Amino acid sequence: MQYKALAAALITSLPLFAHAQSNVTIYGVMDAAIAVEDTDAPGESRRTVINSGNQSSSRIGFRGTEDLGNGLKAIFNIESGVRLDTGAADTELFGRRAVVGLQGAFGQVTVGREYSPIASVAAATDAFGQGFYGSNLSSFGSGKLTRRLANSVNYKSNSMSGFSVLAAYSAGERTTDPSADLWGVAVEYANNGIYLGAGYHNYERLATGDDKEYAFGAGFKFGDFDLKGNYLVADQTGNNNKFEQINVGGVYTKGTNKFYANVQRNEIDNGAKGNAWAVAYSYALSKRTNVYTTYGTMRNNARGVFGLTASTPSITPAATALGTDPSAFTLGIRHTF
C-alpha cells in the first residue's frame, strides 16, 4: 500500500514538475572567411588572413524561460563569442550577453550585461545587419558610442500599436563597458515594414561634464527591397571630440540570393573625415548555411584615420597613418544552429 500511495503522489505531482521546468535552447553561429586586408599604410600593408565573424560574430549561447504562472516568465541568456580562426574566446567568457530577468504584461526587465538602448536602434537600421566590412559597428568603441552595458538594469516595454520603449542604467564598476555610470533611453516603432527609432545615452565618464550619445534610424521594407539608414553621434566632453556617422544602405533579396550595399560618412570636429562604400553578396545553401563575399573601402581626408568594421574583425589605420585608405575583400561561409 505504501508503494501505491507513493506512486499516486508522484503521478499527481507530475503536472507541477512540468510546469516548473525551464525551456532551454542551445544556439550559435559559426562564421569564417578568407580575407585580403589592406591598410594602405607605407610599406607592407596588404595581407591575406583567415578570420572569424565577418557576416556574424561566431558564438554559442544558452537561453531559456520558465513559466511562473499568471503570464509571468523567468528568462535568461548567456552568450559567448568564439574566434573560429584560433578557437579562442573573443572577449570575456560570456562577454556578448549575460542576463537574467522577468517578462510579463509589463514588458521585460533584465539584469547583467546587456545591449544598450542605442545599440538596438543602430542594429535595426544597418543594411549590413552589423556584419561585413563597412557596417555601422565602426561607430562603437573607444571615443565613440556604447554598445554593451555591464552591471546594468534594463527595461523593454511590450509593443503598443508598434511602439516600444527601452531604458537602461549601468553602474560604472569597471574600466570599460562603461567605466562610469551611464543611463539611456530609446523609443522604437515597427509596423507594416516601417521602422523608426531614436536613442540617447548620458555617460558620466569624467568628474565634470557628461558625454552625450545619440542615435536616429529608419527602415522601410517593400517587396524584395529593404532600405535602411541612421545618424549616430558621440559627443564627448571637451573640444573637437564630437564623432558623427551617417549610413545609408539597402538589401535586395531574390530567392536564395541577397545583394547588399551601404555608404558611410564619418566625421570628427577636429577636421577628420572619411567616406566609405561597401557591397556584399550572400547565397543561401540551406535555411542555416550560406556563403558570402564582400568588399569595402574607406577614403580618408588628410586628417582622417577611419577604418572598416565587420561583425568581429576590423581594419583600422594606425593613429599616425593620416589620410590612408583601408580596404578589405572577403570570401566566407556561415552556419547557424
C-alpha positions as CSV (number, residue, x, y, z in Angstrom):
1,M,0.0,0.0,0.0
2,Q,2.8,2.3,0.8
3,Y,4.3,1.9,-2.8
4,K,0.8,2.5,-4.3
5,A,0.4,5.7,-2.2
6,L,3.9,6.9,-3.3
7,A,3.2,6.2,-6.9
8,A,-0.1,8.1,-6.7
9,A,1.6,11.1,-5.1
10,L,4.2,11.1,-7.9
11,I,1.6,10.9,-10.7
12,T,-0.4,13.8,-9.2
13,S,2.7,15.9,-8.9
14,L,3.9,15.5,-12.5
15,P,2.0,18.5,-13.9
16,L,3.6,20.6,-11.2
17,F,7.1,19.4,-12.2
18,A,6.3,20.0,-15.9
19,H,5.0,23.5,-15.1
20,A,8.2,24.3,-13.2
21,Q,10.6,23.1,-15.9
22,S,12.7,25.6,-17.8
23,N,12.7,25.7,-21.6
24,V,16.4,25.9,-22.5
25,T,17.8,26.4,-26.1
26,I,21.4,26.0,-27.2
27,Y,22.1,28.1,-30.3
28,G,25.0,29.5,-32.2
29,V,26.7,30.9,-35.3
30,M,29.9,29.7,-36.9
31,D,31.3,32.1,-39.5
32,A,34.8,32.1,-41.0
33,A,36.3,33.7,-44.1
34,I,39.4,34.3,-46.2
35,A,40.1,38.0,-46.2
36,V,42.5,40.3,-48.1
37,E,43.1,43.4,-46.0
38,D,44.9,46.5,-47.0
39,T,45.6,49.3,-44.5
40,D,47.2,51.5,-47.3
41,A,50.0,52.4,-44.9
42,P,53.5,52.9,-46.2
43,G,55.4,49.6,-46.6
44,E,53.9,46.1,-46.5
45,S,50.2,47.0,-45.9
46,R,48.4,44.2,-47.7
47,R,47.9,40.8,-46.1
48,T,45.8,37.6,-46.6
49,V,44.3,36.3,-43.4
50,I,41.8,33.7,-42.1
51,N,39.4,35.4,-39.7
52,S,36.2,34.8,-37.8
53,G,32.9,36.6,-37.7
54,N,32.7,38.6,-41.0
55,Q,29.0,38.5,-41.5
56,S,28.0,37.4,-38.0
57,S,30.2,37.1,-34.9
58,S,30.8,33.4,-34.2
59,R,29.2,32.4,-30.9
60,I,27.5,29.9,-28.8
61,G,24.7,30.7,-26.4
62,F,22.1,29.4,-24.0
63,R,18.7,31.0,-23.4
64,G,15.6,29.8,-21.6
65,T,12.4,30.6,-20.0
66,E,10.3,29.3,-17.1
67,D,6.6,29.8,-16.9
68,L,5.8,31.2,-13.4
69,G,2.1,31.5,-14.0
70,N,-0.3,34.4,-14.4
71,G,1.5,35.5,-17.6
72,L,4.9,35.9,-15.8
73,K,8.1,34.2,-17.0
74,A,11.6,34.0,-15.8
75,I,14.2,34.5,-18.6
76,F,17.9,34.1,-19.0
77,N,20.5,34.4,-21.8
78,I,24.3,33.8,-21.7
79,E,26.3,34.1,-24.9
80,S,30.0,33.6,-25.6
81,G,31.9,34.8,-28.6
82,V,34.3,32.4,-30.4
83,R,37.1,33.1,-32.8
84,L,37.0,30.2,-35.3
85,D,40.4,31.0,-36.7
86,T,42.1,30.2,-33.4
87,G,39.4,28.6,-31.3
88,A,39.9,31.3,-28.6
89,A,37.2,33.3,-26.9
90,D,36.9,36.8,-28.4
91,T,36.2,38.6,-25.1
92,E,35.2,37.6,-21.6
93,L,33.6,34.1,-21.3
94,F,30.1,35.4,-21.8
95,G,31.0,38.9,-22.9
96,R,28.4,39.1,-25.6
97,R,25.4,38.9,-23.3
98,A,24.8,37.6,-19.8
99,V,21.4,38.4,-18.3
100,V,18.6,37.1,-16.1
101,G,15.2,38.7,-15.7
102,L,11.4,38.7,-15.8
103,Q,8.9,39.0,-18.6
104,G,5.2,39.7,-18.4
105,A,2.4,42.1,-19.2
106,F,4.6,45.0,-18.0
107,G,7.3,44.1,-20.6
108,Q,10.8,42.8,-19.9
109,V,13.4,43.5,-17.2
110,T,16.9,42.1,-17.3
111,V,19.9,42.4,-15.0
112,G,23.5,41.8,-16.1
113,R,25.5,42.5,-19.3
114,E,23.0,43.8,-21.9
115,Y,22.9,45.7,-25.2
116,S,22.3,49.4,-24.8
117,P,19.2,51.3,-26.0
118,I,21.2,52.9,-28.7
119,A,22.6,49.6,-29.8
120,S,19.0,48.4,-30.6
121,V,18.4,51.4,-32.9
122,A,21.7,51.0,-34.7
123,A,21.3,47.3,-35.2
124,A,17.7,47.7,-36.6
125,T,18.9,50.3,-39.2
126,D,22.1,48.8,-40.5
127,A,21.6,47.4,-44.1
128,F,24.6,45.0,-43.4
129,G,23.0,43.6,-40.2
130,Q,26.1,44.8,-38.4
131,G,28.2,42.4,-40.4
132,F,30.5,42.7,-43.4
133,Y,33.2,45.3,-43.7
134,G,31.6,48.8,-43.8
135,S,28.9,48.1,-41.2
136,N,27.9,50.7,-38.6
137,L,29.7,48.8,-35.9
138,S,32.6,51.1,-36.6
139,S,30.6,53.8,-34.7
140,F,31.1,51.9,-31.4
141,G,34.2,51.6,-29.3
142,S,36.7,53.9,-27.7
143,G,35.8,57.5,-28.2
144,K,32.5,56.6,-29.8
145,L,29.1,55.1,-28.8
146,T,28.5,52.5,-26.2
147,R,27.1,49.1,-27.4
148,R,27.0,46.9,-24.3
149,L,26.3,47.7,-20.7
150,A,27.9,45.7,-17.9
151,N,26.5,45.9,-14.4
152,S,23.2,47.1,-15.8
153,V,19.4,47.0,-15.2
154,N,17.4,47.2,-18.4
155,Y,13.7,47.5,-19.4
156,K,11.9,47.0,-22.6
157,S,8.1,47.5,-22.9
158,N,5.8,45.3,-24.9
159,S,4.7,46.7,-28.3
160,M,1.9,49.3,-28.0
161,S,0.5,49.8,-31.5
162,G,4.0,49.3,-32.9
163,F,5.7,51.5,-30.3
164,S,8.1,50.2,-27.7
165,V,10.3,51.9,-25.0
166,L,13.7,50.9,-23.8
167,A,15.6,52.2,-20.7
168,A,18.8,51.2,-19.0
169,Y,21.1,52.1,-16.2
170,S,24.7,50.9,-15.9
171,A,26.7,51.3,-12.7
172,G,30.3,52.1,-13.6
173,E,32.1,49.3,-11.7
174,R,34.9,48.5,-14.2
175,T,37.4,50.2,-16.5
176,T,35.2,49.7,-19.6
177,D,31.6,48.9,-20.8
178,P,31.2,51.6,-19.4
179,S,33.8,52.9,-16.9
180,A,31.3,55.2,-15.1
181,D,27.5,55.5,-14.6
182,L,25.5,55.5,-17.8
183,W,21.8,55.8,-18.3
184,G,20.0,55.7,-21.6
185,V,16.5,55.5,-23.3
186,A,15.2,54.7,-26.7
187,V,11.9,54.7,-28.5
188,E,11.2,52.4,-31.4
189,Y,8.3,52.0,-33.9
190,A,8.0,48.9,-36.0
191,N,4.9,48.1,-38.1
192,N,4.0,47.1,-41.7
193,G,7.6,47.2,-42.9
194,I,8.3,50.6,-41.4
195,Y,10.9,51.1,-38.6
196,L,11.7,54.3,-36.8
197,G,14.0,54.6,-33.8
198,A,15.7,57.2,-31.6
199,G,18.0,56.7,-28.6
200,Y,20.0,58.8,-26.1
201,H,22.8,58.0,-23.6
202,N,24.2,60.1,-20.8
203,Y,27.6,58.9,-19.8
204,E,29.2,60.2,-16.6
205,R,32.8,59.4,-17.7
206,L,34.5,62.5,-16.2
207,A,34.2,64.3,-12.9
208,T,32.9,67.4,-14.6
209,G,30.7,67.3,-17.7
210,D,28.9,64.3,-19.2
211,D,29.3,62.6,-22.6
212,K,26.2,62.5,-24.8
213,E,25.4,59.8,-27.3
214,Y,22.5,59.9,-29.9
215,A,21.1,57.5,-32.4
216,F,18.4,58.1,-35.0
217,G,17.4,55.5,-37.6
218,A,14.8,54.4,-40.1
219,G,14.0,51.5,-42.2
220,F,11.5,50.7,-45.0
221,K,10.8,47.3,-46.4
222,F,8.8,46.9,-49.6
223,G,8.7,43.8,-51.8
224,D,12.2,42.4,-52.3
225,F,13.8,45.7,-51.1
226,D,14.8,46.8,-47.6
227,L,16.2,50.3,-47.2
228,K,17.9,51.5,-44.0
229,G,19.7,54.5,-42.7
230,N,21.0,56.0,-39.5
231,Y,22.7,59.0,-37.9
232,L,24.9,58.2,-34.9
233,V,26.6,60.7,-32.6
234,A,29.1,60.5,-29.7
235,D,29.6,64.0,-28.2
236,Q,32.4,63.7,-25.6
237,T,33.2,66.3,-23.1
238,G,35.9,68.7,-24.3
239,N,36.8,70.4,-27.6
240,N,36.9,68.8,-31.0
241,N,35.7,65.4,-29.7
242,K,32.3,65.1,-31.4
243,F,32.1,62.0,-33.6
244,E,29.3,61.6,-36.2
245,Q,28.5,58.8,-38.6
246,I,25.8,58.6,-41.3
247,N,24.9,55.3,-43.0
248,V,22.5,54.7,-46.0
249,G,22.1,51.3,-47.5
250,G,19.8,48.6,-48.8
251,V,19.3,44.9,-49.4
252,Y,17.7,43.2,-52.4
253,T,16.6,39.7,-51.9
254,K,15.8,37.3,-54.8
255,G,15.2,33.7,-53.9
256,T,18.4,32.4,-52.3
257,N,20.4,35.5,-53.3
258,K,20.9,38.6,-51.3
259,F,22.7,41.8,-52.5
260,Y,23.8,44.4,-50.1
261,A,25.2,47.9,-50.4
262,N,26.0,50.7,-47.9
263,V,27.6,54.1,-48.0
264,Q,29.0,55.7,-44.9
265,R,30.3,59.1,-43.8
266,N,32.5,59.6,-40.7
267,E,33.5,63.0,-39.2
268,I,35.1,64.3,-36.1
269,D,35.2,68.0,-35.0
270,N,39.0,68.1,-35.4
271,G,38.5,68.1,-39.2
272,A,39.0,64.3,-39.7
273,K,36.6,62.9,-42.4
274,G,36.2,59.5,-44.0
275,N,33.8,58.3,-46.6
276,A,33.2,54.5,-47.2
277,W,31.3,52.4,-49.6
278,A,30.8,48.6,-49.4
279,V,28.9,45.9,-51.2
280,A,28.2,42.2,-50.3
281,Y,26.6,39.2,-51.8
282,S,25.2,36.1,-49.9
283,Y,23.9,32.8,-51.4
284,A,21.8,30.5,-49.2
285,L,22.8,26.9,-49.5
286,S,20.0,26.0,-46.9
287,K,18.0,27.7,-44.2
288,R,21.0,27.5,-41.9
289,T,24.1,27.8,-44.2
290,N,25.2,30.5,-46.6
291,V,28.3,31.6,-48.5
292,Y,29.2,35.2,-49.0
293,T,31.6,37.7,-50.4
294,T,32.1,41.4,-49.6
295,Y,34.3,44.3,-50.5
296,G,34.6,47.6,-48.6
297,T,36.9,50.7,-48.8
298,M,37.3,53.9,-46.8
299,R,38.6,57.2,-48.2
300,N,40.1,59.4,-45.5
301,N,40.9,63.0,-45.9
302,A,44.3,64.4,-44.8
303,R,43.4,64.2,-41.1
304,G,41.3,61.0,-41.1
305,V,42.2,57.6,-39.9
306,F,38.8,55.9,-40.0
307,G,38.7,52.2,-40.7
308,L,36.2,49.4,-41.7
309,T,34.5,47.1,-39.3
310,A,32.8,43.8,-39.9
311,S,30.9,41.8,-37.2
312,T,34.1,40.8,-35.4
313,P,37.2,41.8,-37.4
314,S,38.2,45.4,-38.3
315,I,40.9,47.0,-40.3
316,T,42.0,50.4,-38.9
317,P,45.0,52.5,-39.9
318,A,47.5,53.4,-37.2
319,A,46.8,56.7,-35.5
320,T,49.8,58.2,-37.2
321,A,48.8,57.0,-40.7
322,L,46.7,60.1,-41.6
323,G,45.0,60.1,-44.9
324,T,45.4,56.4,-45.7
325,D,42.6,54.5,-47.4
326,P,42.0,51.0,-46.0
327,S,40.1,48.3,-47.9
328,A,39.1,44.7,-47.5
329,F,37.8,41.8,-49.6
330,T,36.4,38.5,-48.1
331,L,35.0,35.1,-49.1
332,G,33.3,33.2,-46.3
333,I,30.8,30.7,-45.1
334,R,28.3,30.9,-42.2
335,H,26.3,28.3,-40.4
336,T,23.7,28.9,-37.7
337,F,22.2,26.3,-35.3
